[in-house]
Amino acid sequence: MHKSLLHRRPCMCGMAAVVVLMSFQAQAQQPASSITTQTRIARVQNGLLPSVAIKGESLPGMKLTDRMQYYHVPGVSIAFFDDGQIAWAEGYGVADTQTGRPVTPETLFQAGSISKPVAALGALRLVENGKLKLDENVNDELTSWKLPENEFTAEQKVTLRRILSHSGGVTVHGFGGYELSQPVPSIVQILDGAKPANSPPVRVEAVPGSVWSYSGGGITIMQLMMMEATGKSFPALMHDLVLGPVGMSHSTYEEPLPLSLRSAAAHGYGVNEDPVPGGFHVYPEMAAAGLWATPSDLALAAIEVQREYAGTSHMVLSRALAKEMLTRQKDNWGLGFELEKSGATPRFDHFGVNDGFVSVVEAYRDKGQGIVIMTNAQQGEKLITEILRAVAHEYAWPDFHPAQHALVKLDSASLKDMEGTYDQADPDGQDKVTVTVRNGRPYLAGSYSVGSTYHFAISEPVELLPETQQQYFTLLTGDTSFRFEKTSGGTVDRCIVVSGANQREAKKVR
């Protein structure tokens, strides 16, 4: 399953208990050439950063080990690459809480949806070799199964290009996997939603090419296309096309993971560190979610994409096809990778979530830099965002920095009018926030949404910090702001929750 890293807000409740103030300004003045790798690693692992910073105040650095414990993440593995090679790789914590087996750079993790861009490299190589076509109807490529035609495909067709850019109008966002003891469906059963498949059938629900809609179902169609075009199993095919040539010697698409590799694999854990039954789920949707890998192996794949784009390597793709892969096709998506927003420093990335595993790969297209972070816990995403901010600060990246806010002095006379409960009138009646005032300071608790996307639930009141006399933020909620607006009579009657370009109104009910 895919969840964009930029669309979630990390919980920072309890942050004060683990904050260690650090002098980041002093380290920034040190010449880069004089900084050793070990110094950089130490700064990153002791300098995790929150989503919000207050202008004029020192950045709070947090220890990785403390944040792992806070988020119930048993193990983390990181590989950082620079100038086209892996600069450092480190493992933290344990791969298995029962045995205490430590995470090392060689520990295997489920890559989740990062399986997709790696599989995309294989599919595009088949295009390069003339085995598949990028812009033809997928039904012209398929033999054992056909994607049912309907009113949406009357004029426009689902193509490999549209599948890779998630613009094919195809259903099924992601897959839940199967416990080791459960029967595993065939790929055709998955595509038809037939037992023992636990996901709905893959069908077309929008005119192909008209909208962006993330679809693991589409990538599963691609998996079948690749197998039928070559007559090979998907794991063998991907080894020959990508994993072998790139040197990803610790990676495999074999599902379930072979017994011979399980002693090197991390076990997955839920939100409260409860173990995934059997250690991990099986994903027969291999192209969409079935890759086992190390951060170093995924870093090698990203480095190869960087090199192929620059024209200095062609182990998998020609420069022309690599450029097409990193060219925006629909919204912010290329062929397999998510791309930077318009106007930002060129970057490609992908996020991955399987049951008990969360990972990310981030790579700058032209700088030769990037990072892969893999975790074996469902709350790994929140930890990953904090690690990314530490890395961005250490290596002067243009992205992933805490949102900067300036404070103004509170007008205590107007605070009392802010108190009350604000209701967003959502269908289930859950999205309400309550503002209270204690010792001359406003506090907020509750849950809220922006648009149709759930953002946050705050169980204990957190302080609202004023940017203006009307607009506030918290140290919990990143770039989300709360704007309190008044009637013509001067009474506060609503709170506008603002997150990025989105906003939603909550009316004061008491």
C-alpha positions as CSV (number, residue, x, y, z in Angstrom):
1,M,0.0,0.0,0.0
2,H,1.1,3.5,-0.7
3,K,0.9,6.5,1.5
4,S,2.6,9.6,0.5
5,L,5.2,10.7,3.1
6,L,4.2,14.4,2.6
7,H,0.6,13.8,3.3
8,R,0.9,12.7,6.9
9,R,1.6,14.6,10.1
10,P,3.9,13.0,12.6
11,C,2.7,13.0,16.2
12,M,5.1,14.8,18.6
13,C,3.1,14.4,21.8
14,G,5.5,13.9,24.7
15,M,8.3,15.4,22.7
16,A,9.6,17.6,25.6
17,A,10.6,14.5,27.5
18,V,13.2,13.5,24.9
19,V,14.4,16.8,23.6
20,V,18.1,17.5,23.8
21,L,19.1,21.0,22.9
22,M,21.9,21.1,20.4
23,S,24.0,23.9,18.8
24,F,23.1,23.2,15.1
25,Q,24.4,26.7,14.2
26,A,27.9,25.8,15.3
27,Q,28.0,22.6,13.3
28,A,26.7,24.3,10.2
29,Q,29.7,26.6,10.2
30,Q,32.2,23.8,10.1
31,P,33.7,23.2,6.6
32,A,32.1,20.2,5.0
33,S,35.5,18.8,3.9
34,S,36.6,18.5,7.5
35,I,33.6,16.6,8.7
36,T,34.1,12.8,9.0
37,T,31.5,10.3,8.1
38,Q,31.3,9.1,11.7
39,T,30.6,12.7,12.8
40,R,27.8,13.0,10.3
41,I,26.3,9.7,11.4
42,A,26.4,10.8,15.1
43,R,24.8,14.1,14.3
44,V,22.0,12.4,12.4
45,Q,21.3,9.8,15.0
46,N,21.3,12.4,17.8
47,G,19.6,15.2,15.8
48,L,16.2,14.0,14.8
49,L,13.9,17.0,14.3
50,P,10.2,17.8,14.9
51,S,7.9,19.1,12.3
52,V,7.8,22.6,13.7
53,A,10.5,25.2,14.6
54,I,10.0,28.5,16.2
55,K,12.0,31.3,14.6
56,G,14.8,32.6,16.8
57,E,15.0,29.5,18.9
58,S,17.5,26.6,18.7
59,L,16.4,23.5,16.9
60,P,15.6,20.7,19.3
61,G,17.7,17.6,18.5
62,M,16.2,14.2,19.6
63,K,18.0,10.9,19.9
64,L,17.1,8.1,17.4
65,T,17.0,5.5,20.1
66,D,14.6,7.6,22.2
67,R,12.3,8.2,19.2
68,M,12.3,4.5,18.3
69,Q,11.2,3.7,21.8
70,Y,8.5,6.4,21.7
71,Y,7.0,5.2,18.5
72,H,7.4,1.5,19.3
73,V,9.7,0.8,16.4
74,P,12.0,-2.1,17.2
75,G,14.4,-1.8,14.2
76,V,15.6,0.8,11.7
77,S,18.1,0.4,8.9
78,I,19.5,3.4,6.9
79,A,21.7,3.8,3.8
80,F,22.9,7.2,2.7
81,F,24.4,7.7,-0.7
82,D,26.4,10.6,-2.1
83,D,28.2,11.2,-5.3
84,G,26.9,8.0,-6.8
85,Q,28.0,5.6,-4.1
86,I,26.8,4.5,-0.6
87,A,28.5,6.8,1.9
88,W,27.3,5.0,5.0
89,A,24.9,2.3,6.2
90,E,23.8,1.7,9.7
91,G,21.3,-0.6,11.6
92,Y,19.6,0.2,14.9
93,G,17.6,-1.8,17.3
94,V,16.3,-5.4,16.7
95,A,15.0,-7.4,13.9
96,D,13.1,-9.7,16.2
97,T,12.0,-8.6,19.7
98,Q,11.6,-12.2,20.9
99,T,15.2,-13.2,20.2
100,G,16.9,-9.8,20.4
101,R,18.5,-10.4,17.0
102,P,20.0,-7.0,16.0
103,V,19.4,-5.1,12.8
104,T,22.4,-4.8,10.6
105,P,22.9,-3.3,7.2
106,E,22.4,-6.8,5.8
107,T,19.0,-7.3,7.5
108,L,16.1,-7.8,5.0
109,F,13.0,-5.7,5.3
110,Q,9.8,-5.8,3.3
111,A,10.0,-2.8,0.9
112,G,6.2,-2.5,0.5
113,S,5.3,-0.2,-2.4
114,I,8.9,0.5,-3.1
115,S,8.5,-2.8,-5.0
116,K,6.7,-0.8,-7.6
117,P,9.5,1.5,-9.0
118,V,12.0,-1.4,-8.9
119,A,9.5,-3.5,-10.9
120,A,9.0,-0.5,-13.2
121,L,12.7,-0.7,-14.1
122,G,12.1,-4.3,-15.1
123,A,9.0,-3.4,-17.2
124,L,10.8,-0.5,-18.9
125,R,13.7,-2.8,-19.7
126,L,11.2,-5.1,-21.4
127,V,10.0,-2.1,-23.4
128,E,13.6,-1.4,-24.3
129,N,14.0,-5.0,-25.5
130,G,10.8,-4.9,-27.5
131,K,9.0,-7.4,-25.3
132,L,6.4,-4.9,-24.1
133,K,4.8,-1.7,-25.5
134,L,4.5,1.4,-23.5
135,D,1.4,3.0,-25.2
136,E,-0.6,0.0,-26.4
137,N,-3.8,-1.4,-24.9
138,V,-2.7,-3.8,-22.2
139,N,-5.3,-6.3,-23.5
140,D,-3.3,-6.6,-26.7
141,E,-0.3,-7.8,-24.5
142,L,-2.2,-10.1,-22.2
143,T,-3.2,-13.7,-23.0
144,S,-4.4,-15.7,-20.0
145,W,-6.5,-12.9,-18.6
146,K,-8.1,-9.7,-20.0
147,L,-9.0,-6.5,-18.2
148,P,-12.8,-6.2,-18.7
149,E,-13.8,-3.4,-21.0
150,N,-16.5,-1.0,-20.0
151,E,-17.9,2.4,-20.7
152,F,-14.7,4.0,-19.5
153,T,-12.5,2.2,-22.0
154,A,-14.7,2.9,-25.0
155,E,-12.3,5.4,-26.5
156,Q,-9.2,5.5,-24.2
157,K,-7.3,2.4,-23.1
158,V,-5.3,1.2,-20.2
159,T,-1.7,1.2,-21.2
160,L,1.6,0.3,-19.5
161,R,2.5,4.1,-19.4
162,R,-0.7,4.8,-17.6
163,I,-0.3,1.9,-15.2
164,L,3.2,3.1,-14.3
165,S,2.0,6.7,-13.7
166,H,-1.2,5.6,-11.9
167,S,-3.4,7.3,-14.5
168,G,-5.0,4.2,-15.9
169,G,-8.2,4.6,-14.0
170,V,-7.7,1.2,-12.5
171,T,-9.1,0.1,-9.1
172,V,-7.5,-1.4,-5.9
173,H,-5.2,1.0,-4.1
174,G,-3.2,-1.6,-2.2
175,F,-3.1,-5.1,-0.7
176,G,-3.2,-6.5,2.8
177,G,-1.1,-9.6,2.2
178,Y,-1.7,-13.1,3.6
179,E,-0.6,-14.8,6.8
180,L,1.9,-17.6,6.3
181,S,-0.7,-20.1,7.3
182,Q,-3.3,-18.9,4.8
183,P,-3.8,-20.1,1.2
184,V,-2.3,-17.7,-1.4
185,P,-4.2,-16.9,-4.5
186,S,-2.9,-17.0,-8.1
187,I,-2.4,-13.7,-9.9
188,V,-5.5,-14.3,-12.0
189,Q,-7.5,-14.9,-8.8
190,I,-6.2,-11.6,-7.4
191,L,-7.1,-9.7,-10.6
192,D,-10.6,-11.1,-10.5
193,G,-11.0,-10.8,-6.7
194,A,-11.8,-14.6,-6.6
195,K,-11.2,-16.6,-3.5
196,P,-8.8,-17.0,-1.7
197,A,-8.0,-13.4,-2.8
198,N,-8.8,-11.0,0.0
199,S,-8.9,-7.9,-2.3
200,P,-11.7,-6.8,-4.7
201,P,-11.4,-7.4,-8.5
202,V,-9.2,-5.1,-10.5
203,R,-11.4,-3.1,-12.9
204,V,-11.5,0.3,-14.7
205,E,-13.4,3.0,-12.8
206,A,-12.4,6.1,-14.7
207,V,-11.5,7.1,-18.3
208,P,-7.8,6.0,-18.7
209,G,-5.5,9.0,-18.7
210,S,-8.1,11.4,-17.2
211,V,-7.2,11.3,-13.5
212,W,-4.4,10.3,-11.2
213,S,-5.4,7.5,-8.9
214,Y,-2.9,5.3,-7.1
215,S,-3.4,1.6,-8.1
216,G,-1.6,-1.4,-6.9
217,G,-4.1,-3.3,-9.0
218,G,-2.7,-1.7,-12.1
219,I,0.8,-2.8,-11.1
220,T,-0.4,-6.3,-10.7
221,I,-1.7,-6.3,-14.3
222,M,1.8,-5.2,-15.2
223,Q,3.2,-8.2,-13.3
224,L,1.1,-10.6,-15.4
225,M,2.1,-8.8,-18.6
226,M,5.8,-9.2,-17.8
227,M,5.5,-12.9,-16.9
228,E,3.5,-13.6,-20.1
229,A,5.9,-11.6,-22.3
230,T,8.9,-13.7,-21.1
231,G,7.5,-17.0,-19.9
232,K,9.4,-16.6,-16.6
233,S,8.4,-16.4,-13.0
234,F,8.3,-12.9,-11.7
235,P,11.1,-13.4,-9.1
236,A,13.4,-15.0,-11.7
237,L,12.5,-12.3,-14.3
238,M,13.3,-9.4,-11.9
239,H,16.6,-11.0,-10.9
240,D,17.7,-11.2,-14.5
241,L,16.4,-7.8,-15.5
242,V,17.2,-5.6,-12.5
243,L,18.4,-7.1,-9.2
244,G,21.4,-9.0,-10.8
245,P,22.6,-6.3,-13.1
246,V,22.4,-3.6,-10.4
247,G,24.1,-5.8,-7.8
248,M,21.2,-6.1,-5.4
249,S,22.5,-9.3,-4.0
250,H,20.4,-9.2,-0.8
251,S,17.1,-8.6,-2.6
252,T,14.4,-11.0,-3.8
253,Y,10.8,-10.9,-5.1
254,E,10.3,-14.5,-3.9
255,E,7.0,-14.9,-2.0
256,P,6.8,-16.3,0.5
257,L,10.4,-15.5,1.6
258,P,12.4,-18.7,1.2
259,L,13.3,-20.5,4.5
260,S,17.0,-20.0,3.8
261,L,16.6,-16.2,4.0
262,R,14.3,-15.9,7.0
263,S,17.1,-15.9,9.6
264,A,18.3,-12.6,7.9
265,A,14.8,-11.0,7.8
266,A,13.2,-8.5,10.1
267,H,9.9,-9.4,11.7
268,G,7.1,-6.8,11.4
269,Y,5.3,-5.1,14.3
270,G,2.1,-3.2,14.7
271,V,1.3,0.2,16.3
272,N,2.0,-1.0,19.8
273,E,4.8,-3.3,18.9
274,D,2.4,-6.3,18.6
275,P,4.0,-8.8,16.2
276,V,2.6,-9.6,12.8
277,P,1.6,-13.3,13.0
278,G,4.4,-15.5,11.6
279,G,6.7,-12.4,11.4
280,F,5.4,-11.0,8.1
281,H,2.7,-11.4,5.5
282,V,3.0,-13.0,2.1
283,Y,2.4,-10.8,-0.9
284,P,1.7,-12.7,-4.2
285,E,1.2,-9.2,-5.7
286,M,5.0,-9.2,-6.0
287,A,5.4,-6.2,-8.3
288,A,3.2,-4.1,-6.1
289,A,4.4,-5.2,-2.6
290,G,6.5,-8.3,-2.7
291,L,10.1,-7.1,-2.6
292,W,12.4,-8.0,0.2
293,A,15.6,-5.8,0.3
294,T,18.1,-3.9,2.3
295,P,18.5,-0.1,2.3
296,S,21.9,-0.5,0.6
297,D,20.4,-2.6,-2.2
298,L,17.6,0.0,-2.8
299,A,20.2,2.7,-2.7
300,L,22.0,0.9,-5.5
301,A,18.8,0.9,-7.6
302,A,18.4,4.7,-7.0
303,I,22.0,5.3,-7.8
304,E,21.6,3.4,-11.1
305,V,18.6,5.5,-12.0
306,Q,20.6,8.7,-11.3
307,R,23.5,7.4,-13.5
308,E,21.2,6.3,-16.3
309,Y,19.5,9.7,-16.3
310,A,22.9,11.3,-16.5
311,G,23.9,9.0,-19.3
312,T,26.9,7.5,-17.4
313,S,25.4,4.0,-17.1
314,H,23.0,1.8,-18.9
315,M,22.9,-1.5,-17.0
316,V,19.1,-1.5,-17.1
317,L,17.8,1.4,-19.2
318,S,19.1,3.7,-21.9
319,R,19.4,7.4,-21.1
320,A,16.3,8.2,-23.2
321,L,14.1,5.8,-21.3
322,A,15.6,6.8,-17.9
323,K,14.7,10.4,-18.7
324,E,11.2,9.3,-19.6
325,M,10.9,7.5,-16.3
326,L,11.7,10.7,-14.4
327,T,9.5,12.9,-16.6
328,R,6.2,14.0,-15.1
329,Q,3.4,12.0,-16.7
330,K,0.4,12.8,-14.6
331,D,0.4,15.1,-11.6
332,N,3.7,14.6,-9.8
333,W,4.3,11.1,-11.1
334,G,6.8,9.7,-13.6
335,L,6.9,6.1,-14.6
336,G,7.1,4.3,-11.3
337,F,8.4,7.1,-9.1
338,E,6.8,10.1,-7.5
339,L,8.6,13.3,-8.5
340,E,9.2,16.6,-6.9
341,K,6.6,19.3,-6.9
342,S,6.8,21.8,-9.8
343,G,9.6,24.3,-9.2
344,A,11.4,22.3,-6.6
345,T,14.9,20.7,-6.8
346,P,14.5,17.6,-9.0
347,R,14.0,14.5,-6.8
348,F,12.4,11.1,-7.1
349,D,11.0,9.0,-4.3
350,H,8.6,6.3,-3.2
351,F,7.1,5.3,0.1
352,G,6.3,1.7,1.1
353,V,3.9,0.3,3.7
354,N,3.3,-3.4,4.3
355,D,1.7,-4.8,7.4
356,G,4.4,-4.2,10.0
357,F,6.9,-2.5,7.7
358,V,7.3,1.1,6.6
359,S,10.1,2.4,4.3
360,V,11.1,5.2,2.0
361,V,13.6,6.0,-0.7
362,E,14.4,9.6,-1.5
363,A,16.9,10.6,-4.2
364,Y,18.0,13.8,-5.8
365,R,18.1,13.4,-9.5
366,D,21.1,15.5,-10.3
367,K,23.1,15.7,-7.0
368,G,23.9,12.0,-6.6
369,Q,22.6,12.1,-3.1
370,G,19.8,10.3,-1.4
371,I,18.7,8.0,1.4
372,V,16.8,4.8,2.1
373,I,15.2,4.2,5.5
374,M,13.5,0.9,6.4
375,T,11.6,0.1,9.6
376,N,9.8,-2.9,10.9
377,A,6.9,-1.2,12.6
378,Q,3.6,0.3,11.6
379,Q,4.5,3.7,13.2
380,G,7.8,3.8,11.3
381,E,6.5,6.5,9.0
382,K,6.4,9.0,11.9
383,L,10.0,8.1,12.8
384,I,11.1,8.3,9.2
385,T,10.0,11.9,8.9
386,E,12.1,12.9,11.9
387,I,15.1,11.1,10.4
388,L,14.6,12.8,7.1
389,R,14.7,16.2,8.8
390,A,17.9,15.4,10.6
391,V,19.5,14.3,7.3
392,A,18.2,17.3,5.5
393,H,19.8,19.6,8.1
394,E,23.1,17.7,8.2
395,Y,23.5,17.7,4.4
396,A,21.9,21.0,3.6
397,W,19.1,19.5,1.5
398,P,16.4,21.9,0.2
399,D,13.5,19.7,1.5
400,F,12.2,18.1,4.7
401,H,12.9,21.0,7.0
402,P,10.7,21.9,10.0
403,A,8.1,24.5,9.3
404,Q,9.2,27.9,10.6
405,H,6.8,29.9,12.7
406,A,7.2,33.3,14.4
407,L,5.4,34.1,17.6
408,V,3.5,37.2,18.5
409,K,2.4,38.4,22.0
410,L,-1.0,37.2,23.0
411,D,-3.9,39.5,23.5
412,S,-5.2,37.9,26.7
413,A,-8.5,39.8,26.5
414,S,-9.6,37.9,23.4
415,L,-8.6,34.5,24.6
416,K,-11.7,33.8,26.6
417,D,-13.9,34.2,23.5
418,M,-11.9,31.4,21.8
419,E,-12.9,28.8,24.4
420,G,-15.4,26.2,23.2
421,T,-16.0,23.3,21.0
422,Y,-15.7,23.5,17.2
423,D,-17.5,20.9,15.0
424,Q,-16.6,20.1,11.4
425,A,-20.0,18.4,10.9
426,D,-18.4,15.3,9.4
427,P,-20.8,12.3,8.8
428,D,-19.5,10.3,11.7
429,G,-19.5,13.2,14.1
430,Q,-15.9,12.6,15.2
431,D,-14.1,15.7,14.0
432,K,-14.4,18.2,16.8
433,V,-11.8,20.3,18.6
434,T,-12.1,21.9,22.0
435,V,-10.2,25.0,23.0
436,T,-9.6,25.8,26.7
437,V,-7.6,28.5,28.4
438,R,-5.3,27.8,31.3
439,N,-3.0,30.3,33.0
440,G,-3.5,32.8,30.1
441,R,-2.6,30.3,27.4
442,P,-4.9,28.5,24.9
443,Y,-4.9,24.7,24.5
444,L,-6.5,22.5,21.9
445,A,-7.6,18.8,21.9
446,G,-9.8,16.6,19.6
447,S,-9.6,15.5,16.0
448,Y,-9.9,17.3,12.7
449,S,-9.8,16.7,9.0
450,V,-8.9,18.8,6.0
451,G,-11.0,18.1,2.9
452,S,-11.7,14.3,2.9
453,T,-8.3,13.4,4.4
454,Y,-8.0,12.5,8.0
455,H,-5.1,14.4,9.6
456,F,-4.8,14.2,13.3
457,A,-6.2,13.2,16.7
458,I,-4.9,15.0,19.8
459,S,-5.9,13.1,23.0
460,E,-4.3,15.5,25.5
461,P,-4.6,19.3,25.2
462,V,-1.6,20.9,23.5
463,E,-0.7,24.6,23.6
464,L,-1.8,26.8,20.7
465,L,1.0,29.1,19.8
466,P,0.1,32.5,18.2
467,E,1.4,33.5,14.8
468,T,-1.2,36.4,14.7
469,Q,-4.0,37.2,17.1
470,Q,-6.3,35.1,14.9
471,Q,-4.0,32.3,13.7
472,Y,-2.3,29.6,15.8
473,F,-0.3,26.4,15.4
474,T,0.9,23.6,17.7
475,L,4.2,21.7,18.0
476,L,2.3,18.6,17.2
477,T,0.8,19.4,13.8
478,G,3.5,20.6,11.4
479,D,2.2,23.1,8.9
480,T,-1.4,22.8,10.1
481,S,-2.7,26.1,11.4
482,F,-5.9,27.0,13.3
483,R,-7.5,30.4,12.4
484,F,-10.3,31.7,14.6
485,E,-12.7,34.0,12.9
486,K,-15.3,36.3,14.3
487,T,-18.8,37.5,13.4
488,S,-19.5,41.1,12.5
489,G,-20.3,41.6,16.1
490,G,-16.8,40.6,17.1
491,T,-17.6,37.1,18.6
492,V,-15.5,34.1,17.6
493,D,-17.8,31.7,15.9
494,R,-15.6,29.4,13.8
495,C,-12.2,27.8,13.5
496,I,-10.7,27.3,10.0
497,V,-8.2,24.4,9.9
498,V,-5.6,25.1,7.3
499,S,-3.1,22.6,6.0
500,G,-1.0,23.5,2.9
501,A,-3.4,24.5,0.2
502,N,-6.4,22.9,1.9
503,Q,-8.7,24.2,4.6
504,R,-11.9,23.2,6.3
505,E,-14.3,25.1,8.6
506,A,-15.4,24.0,12.1
507,K,-18.3,26.0,13.6
508,K,-18.4,26.8,17.3
509,V,-21.2,24.8,18.9
510,R,-20.7,25.7,22.6
